[in-house]
Amino acid sequence: MTTSFSSFAEFYPFYLSEHANTISRRLHFVGSTGVLACVVSGIVGGNAWWYLAAVSCGYGFAWVGHFFFEHNRPATFRHPIYSFLGDWAMYRNILRGKVRL
């Protein structure tokens, strides 16, 4: 059953609840940092393969967190846009100390 959300503000608490496991959040953080590094490498080096590496890095770390530590299905499958925004909101909130790592 898919829950519908009328806004990102409504979705984000659900997103955080799907990331309750500390190891999963850490894996998301490492993956997102890797995404940023790959994108910068793609821009600086002019090699588009880095963008594929960015996608693989981001989803790879996140999905390991979900399948092996959270034991849930990534929200990306049900809410791709909100999930993408949630990844970066959680990343920002980890950096700000609002979400525990």
MODELLER restraints for C-alpha pairs under 7 A, 6 or more apart:
rsr = mdl.restraints
at = mdl.atoms
rsr.add(forms.Gaussian(group=physical.xy_distance, feature=features.Distance(at['CA:2:A'], at['CA:78:A']), mean=6.91, stdev=0.5))
rsr.add(forms.Gaussian(group=physical.xy_distance, feature=features.Distance(at['CA:5:A'], at['CA:11:A']), mean=5.80, stdev=0.5))
rsr.add(forms.Gaussian(group=physical.xy_distance, feature=features.Distance(at['CA:8:A'], at['CA:82:A']), mean=6.14, stdev=0.5))
rsr.add(forms.Gaussian(group=physical.xy_distance, feature=features.Distance(at['CA:12:A'], at['CA:86:A']), mean=6.21, stdev=0.5))
rsr.add(forms.Gaussian(group=physical.xy_distance, feature=features.Distance(at['CA:15:A'], at['CA:86:A']), mean=6.54, stdev=0.5))
rsr.add(forms.Gaussian(group=physical.xy_distance, feature=features.Distance(at['CA:19:A'], at['CA:25:A']), mean=6.04, stdev=0.5))
rsr.add(forms.Gaussian(group=physical.xy_distance, feature=features.Distance(at['CA:19:A'], at['CA:70:A']), mean=6.95, stdev=0.5))
rsr.add(forms.Gaussian(group=physical.xy_distance, feature=features.Distance(at['CA:21:A'], at['CA:69:A']), mean=6.71, stdev=0.5))
rsr.add(forms.Gaussian(group=physical.xy_distance, feature=features.Distance(at['CA:21:A'], at['CA:70:A']), mean=5.99, stdev=0.5))
rsr.add(forms.Gaussian(group=physical.xy_distance, feature=features.Distance(at['CA:22:A'], at['CA:101:A']), mean=6.21, stdev=0.5))
rsr.add(forms.Gaussian(group=physical.xy_distance, feature=features.Distance(at['CA:23:A'], at['CA:65:A']), mean=6.85, stdev=0.5))
rsr.add(forms.Gaussian(group=physical.xy_distance, feature=features.Distance(at['CA:23:A'], at['CA:69:A']), mean=6.94, stdev=0.5))
rsr.add(forms.Gaussian(group=physical.xy_distance, feature=features.Distance(at['CA:24:A'], at['CA:65:A']), mean=4.09, stdev=0.5))
rsr.add(forms.Gaussian(group=physical.xy_distance, feature=features.Distance(at['CA:24:A'], at['CA:66:A']), mean=6.52, stdev=0.5))
rsr.add(forms.Gaussian(group=physical.xy_distance, feature=features.Distance(at['CA:24:A'], at['CA:69:A']), mean=6.07, stdev=0.5))
rsr.add(forms.Gaussian(group=physical.xy_distance, feature=features.Distance(at['CA:24:A'], at['CA:70:A']), mean=6.62, stdev=0.5))
rsr.add(forms.Gaussian(group=physical.xy_distance, feature=features.Distance(at['CA:25:A'], at['CA:101:A']), mean=6.40, stdev=0.5))
rsr.add(forms.Gaussian(group=physical.xy_distance, feature=features.Distance(at['CA:26:A'], at['CA:101:A']), mean=6.00, stdev=0.5))
rsr.add(forms.Gaussian(group=physical.xy_distance, feature=features.Distance(at['CA:27:A'], at['CA:61:A']), mean=5.34, stdev=0.5))
rsr.add(forms.Gaussian(group=physical.xy_distance, feature=features.Distance(at['CA:27:A'], at['CA:62:A']), mean=6.01, stdev=0.5))
rsr.add(forms.Gaussian(group=physical.xy_distance, feature=features.Distance(at['CA:27:A'], at['CA:65:A']), mean=5.99, stdev=0.5))
rsr.add(forms.Gaussian(group=physical.xy_distance, feature=features.Distance(at['CA:28:A'], at['CA:61:A']), mean=5.97, stdev=0.5))
rsr.add(forms.Gaussian(group=physical.xy_distance, feature=features.Distance(at['CA:28:A'], at['CA:62:A']), mean=4.86, stdev=0.5))
rsr.add(forms.Gaussian(group=physical.xy_distance, feature=features.Distance(at['CA:29:A'], at['CA:91:A']), mean=6.13, stdev=0.5))
rsr.add(forms.Gaussian(group=physical.xy_distance, feature=features.Distance(at['CA:31:A'], at['CA:57:A']), mean=5.49, stdev=0.5))
rsr.add(forms.Gaussian(group=physical.xy_distance, feature=features.Distance(at['CA:31:A'], at['CA:58:A']), mean=4.47, stdev=0.5))
rsr.add(forms.Gaussian(group=physical.xy_distance, feature=features.Distance(at['CA:31:A'], at['CA:61:A']), mean=5.12, stdev=0.5))
rsr.add(forms.Gaussian(group=physical.xy_distance, feature=features.Distance(at['CA:31:A'], at['CA:62:A']), mean=6.64, stdev=0.5))
rsr.add(forms.Gaussian(group=physical.xy_distance, feature=features.Distance(at['CA:32:A'], at['CA:58:A']), mean=5.47, stdev=0.5))
rsr.add(forms.Gaussian(group=physical.xy_distance, feature=features.Distance(at['CA:34:A'], at['CA:54:A']), mean=6.78, stdev=0.5))
rsr.add(forms.Gaussian(group=physical.xy_distance, feature=features.Distance(at['CA:34:A'], at['CA:57:A']), mean=6.19, stdev=0.5))
rsr.add(forms.Gaussian(group=physical.xy_distance, feature=features.Distance(at['CA:34:A'], at['CA:58:A']), mean=6.91, stdev=0.5))
rsr.add(forms.Gaussian(group=physical.xy_distance, feature=features.Distance(at['CA:35:A'], at['CA:54:A']), mean=4.38, stdev=0.5))
rsr.add(forms.Gaussian(group=physical.xy_distance, feature=features.Distance(at['CA:35:A'], at['CA:55:A']), mean=6.88, stdev=0.5))
rsr.add(forms.Gaussian(group=physical.xy_distance, feature=features.Distance(at['CA:35:A'], at['CA:57:A']), mean=6.14, stdev=0.5))
rsr.add(forms.Gaussian(group=physical.xy_distance, feature=features.Distance(at['CA:35:A'], at['CA:58:A']), mean=5.68, stdev=0.5))
rsr.add(forms.Gaussian(group=physical.xy_distance, feature=features.Distance(at['CA:38:A'], at['CA:50:A']), mean=5.28, stdev=0.5))
rsr.add(forms.Gaussian(group=physical.xy_distance, feature=features.Distance(at['CA:38:A'], at['CA:51:A']), mean=6.47, stdev=0.5))
rsr.add(forms.Gaussian(group=physical.xy_distance, feature=features.Distance(at['CA:38:A'], at['CA:53:A']), mean=6.49, stdev=0.5))
rsr.add(forms.Gaussian(group=physical.xy_distance, feature=features.Distance(at['CA:38:A'], at['CA:54:A']), mean=5.13, stdev=0.5))
rsr.add(forms.Gaussian(group=physical.xy_distance, feature=features.Distance(at['CA:39:A'], at['CA:50:A']), mean=6.35, stdev=0.5))
rsr.add(forms.Gaussian(group=physical.xy_distance, feature=features.Distance(at['CA:39:A'], at['CA:51:A']), mean=5.91, stdev=0.5))
rsr.add(forms.Gaussian(group=physical.xy_distance, feature=features.Distance(at['CA:39:A'], at['CA:54:A']), mean=6.36, stdev=0.5))
rsr.add(forms.Gaussian(group=physical.xy_distance, feature=features.Distance(at['CA:41:A'], at['CA:50:A']), mean=6.49, stdev=0.5))
rsr.add(forms.Gaussian(group=physical.xy_distance, feature=features.Distance(at['CA:42:A'], at['CA:48:A']), mean=5.75, stdev=0.5))
rsr.add(forms.Gaussian(group=physical.xy_distance, feature=features.Distance(at['CA:42:A'], at['CA:50:A']), mean=4.87, stdev=0.5))
rsr.add(forms.Gaussian(group=physical.xy_distance, feature=features.Distance(at['CA:42:A'], at['CA:51:A']), mean=6.32, stdev=0.5))
rsr.add(forms.Gaussian(group=physical.xy_distance, feature=features.Distance(at['CA:63:A'], at['CA:74:A']), mean=6.79, stdev=0.5))
rsr.add(forms.Gaussian(group=physical.xy_distance, feature=features.Distance(at['CA:66:A'], at['CA:72:A']), mean=5.50, stdev=0.5))
rsr.add(forms.Gaussian(group=physical.xy_distance, feature=features.Distance(at['CA:66:A'], at['CA:73:A']), mean=6.38, stdev=0.5))
rsr.add(forms.Gaussian(group=physical.xy_distance, feature=features.Distance(at['CA:66:A'], at['CA:74:A']), mean=6.16, stdev=0.5))
rsr.add(forms.Gaussian(group=physical.xy_distance, feature=features.Distance(at['CA:67:A'], at['CA:73:A']), mean=6.94, stdev=0.5))
rsr.add(forms.Gaussian(group=physical.xy_distance, feature=features.Distance(at['CA:75:A'], at['CA:83:A']), mean=5.87, stdev=0.5))
rsr.add(forms.Gaussian(group=physical.xy_distance, feature=features.Distance(at['CA:76:A'], at['CA:83:A']), mean=5.32, stdev=0.5))
rsr.add(forms.Gaussian(group=physical.xy_distance, feature=features.Distance(at['CA:90:A'], at['CA:99:A']), mean=6.96, stdev=0.5))
rsr.add(forms.Gaussian(group=physical.xy_distance, feature=features.Distance(at['CA:93:A'], at['CA:99:A']), mean=5.39, stdev=0.5))
rsr.add(forms.Gaussian(group=physical.xy_distance, feature=features.Distance(at['CA:94:A'], at['CA:100:A']), mean=6.18, stdev=0.5))
rsr.add(forms.Gaussian(group=physical.xy_distance, feature=features.Distance(at['CA:94:A'], at['CA:101:A']), mean=6.42, stdev=0.5))
